Amino acid sequence: MAEKKKRVNGKSKGSGFERLIAKLLTSWSGELFSKVPASGGLRWGKDHRVAGDIVPPVDSEFPFCIECKKHEGWLMDDLIKGTGNIVKWWNQCTRDADNIEKTPLLVFSRNRAPIFFMVRYEDFVKLCDNGSNFTTNYLITTLDKGDGELECVGVGIFDELLTFEKEYLYQIISE
């Protein structure tokens, strides 16, 4: 008799991914990042920390609002074609970031794939143009935000984003 595959709880998988990203950011920055209770569903008005899935410490200058997604079923083709869930994730990320006046940062992956990040094109250019050693393989594409508005984005490998020194990254993104 064939063995039944164990079903993966998507919510648990997403929470584990959020905890992993919080740990990676904590290790990189020396600041304590935390997963937002209720997986980003919690809102505290204009509190600049409470939006997205990960929050920095109260006194942090961290410029991003982070949305984390660990899902199966998406391909890089979806980015190029502007189809699938990645566009929905990006729209959620930008909405949350704009509400608290932060820079959107989508962090996403699937099983047996690297962790990717997505930022607006102008922020991606800042990463590449500031005399940095940012040499990631990357993708620049345009997404249809669904209301006829197009937005250009840059996608790279998350580990390479963490090669920047904290203060330097905060400074160039905040400019």
TACOR-V328129 format. One record per residue. N is the residue number from 1. RES is the residue in one small letter. PHI is phi as a letter, one per 20 degrees, with the letter a starting at -180 (none if undefined). NEAR is the number of other ideal C-beta (glycine too) atoms within 12 Angstrom. Layout:
N_RES_PHI_NEAR / N_RES_PHI_NEAR
//
This chain:
1_m_none_3 / 2_a_f_4 / 3_e_f_5 / 4_k_f_6 / 5_k_f_6 / 6_k_f_7 / 7_r_f_8 / 8_v_e_16 / 9_n_f_11 / 10_g_f_17 / 11_k_f_16 / 12_s_f_15 / 13_k_f_22 / 14_g_f_31 / 15_s_f_23 / 16_g_f_22 / 17_f_f_33 / 18_e_f_35 / 19_r_f_23 / 20_l_f_24 / 21_i_f_40 / 22_a_f_30 / 23_k_f_19 / 24_l_f_24 / 25_l_f_38 / 26_t_f_24 / 27_s_f_16 / 28_w_f_25 / 29_s_e_28 / 30_g_m_15 / 31_e_d_23 / 32_l_e_21 / 33_f_e_33 / 34_s_c_26 / 35_k_f_30 / 36_v_f_31 / 37_p_g_16 / 38_a_m_16 / 39_s_l_25 / 40_g_n_31 / 41_g_e_17 / 42_l_e_19 / 43_r_c_20 / 44_w_c_17 / 45_g_l_11 / 46_k_e_12 / 47_d_g_19 / 48_h_f_27 / 49_r_d_31 / 50_v_e_28 / 51_a_a_35 / 52_g_m_46 / 53_d_d_42 / 54_i_c_42 / 55_v_d_36 / 56_p_e_35 / 57_p_f_19 / 58_v_g_16 / 59_d_e_10 / 60_s_f_24 / 61_e_e_22 / 62_f_g_37 / 63_p_e_31 / 64_f_d_44 / 65_c_d_37 / 66_i_d_45 / 67_e_d_39 / 68_c_d_42 / 69_k_c_38 / 70_k_c_36 / 71_h_c_25 / 72_e_e_18 / 73_g_n_17 / 74_w_d_28 / 75_l_c_18 / 76_m_f_21 / 77_d_g_14 / 78_d_g_26 / 79_l_f_31 / 80_i_f_19 / 81_k_e_16 / 82_g_m_23 / 83_t_c_19 / 84_g_n_23 / 85_n_f_24 / 86_i_g_36 / 87_v_f_32 / 88_k_f_24 / 89_w_f_37 / 90_w_f_40 / 91_n_f_26 / 92_q_f_31 / 93_c_f_40 / 94_t_f_33 / 95_r_g_24 / 96_d_f_35 / 97_a_f_32 / 98_d_f_19 / 99_n_f_22 / 100_i_d_28 / 101_e_l_16 / 102_k_c_36 / 103_t_e_36 / 104_p_f_39 / 105_l_c_45 / 106_l_e_49 / 107_v_d_41 / 108_f_b_42 / 109_s_a_32 / 110_r_b_25 / 111_n_g_15 / 112_r_l_8 / 113_a_c_19 / 114_p_f_20 / 115_i_e_31 / 116_f_d_37 / 117_f_c_43 / 118_m_c_46 / 119_v_c_42 / 120_r_f_33 / 121_y_g_24 / 122_e_f_20 / 123_d_f_35 / 124_f_f_33 / 125_v_f_21 / 126_k_g_26 / 127_l_f_38 / 128_c_e_24 / 129_d_d_15 / 130_n_e_19 / 131_g_m_11 / 132_s_e_23 / 133_n_e_13 / 134_f_f_29 / 135_t_c_12 / 136_t_f_25 / 137_n_f_15 / 138_y_b_26 / 139_l_c_25 / 140_i_d_25 / 141_t_b_27 / 142_t_d_21 / 143_l_d_36 / 144_d_e_21 / 145_k_f_23 / 146_g_n_17 / 147_d_d_11 / 148_g_n_7 / 149_e_e_13 / 150_l_d_15 / 151_e_c_30 / 152_c_e_24 / 153_v_c_37 / 154_g_d_36 / 155_v_c_40 / 156_g_b_34 / 157_i_e_25 / 158_f_g_33 / 159_d_g_22 / 160_e_f_26 / 161_l_f_40 / 162_l_e_26 / 163_t_e_19 / 164_f_f_29 / 165_e_f_18 / 166_k_g_26 / 167_e_f_17 / 168_y_f_23 / 169_l_f_32 / 170_y_g_23 / 171_q_f_18 / 172_i_f_27 / 173_i_f_31 / 174_s_f_17 / 175_e_f_16
//
